[in-house]
């Protein structure tokens, strides 16, 4: 046995001697996404939705070390993904990227995070894309919205206000239409009218609201 193999075996032994609850906490940190995990594209529909071959990244190395690790990690690895809308450079360079482990299969997802990391909503840049996602996540149970856009306080009337209201209506119709959803969590400074709207929603879905942003480094918190 090589020195590397012996070290790996010793690490596995130490890990699986820990209580299951503690191992799960380690897995949460180990599997958390960073910005480097997102594959960005200016053509997200073509790359992530309509491609002949699903978007694929390597499985976590720990998962491949032994059957026990694979068994314990698989329920999270194969059912979790995050999609991020952001603008890395010029105004028109709004990109959408996915972070996932292994093969991105929408029908397997149980947990999804939508990160809208923009100064303003720019609904046209991502809402249609998100709408298509909601038609494919048939088994989704937990949806997290991390909302960075600022509220346009000066837009209180006129065509801009009507435009945003229509887009917000569409957005909430999409959220309400996700069948099987158990929890819907909002992070960030969402508009006050959204909070009122969520309070009036008659549903069995558990709705949570947090004032802080969800996005963290070096990892992400669920």
Beta strands, then each sheet from edge to edge (+ up, - down):
strand 1: 39-41
strand 2: 80-87
strand 3: 94-100
strand 4: 111-117
strand 5: 142-147
strand 6: 183-188
strand 7: 206-210
sheet 1: 1+ 3- 2+ 4+ 5+ 6+ 7+
end
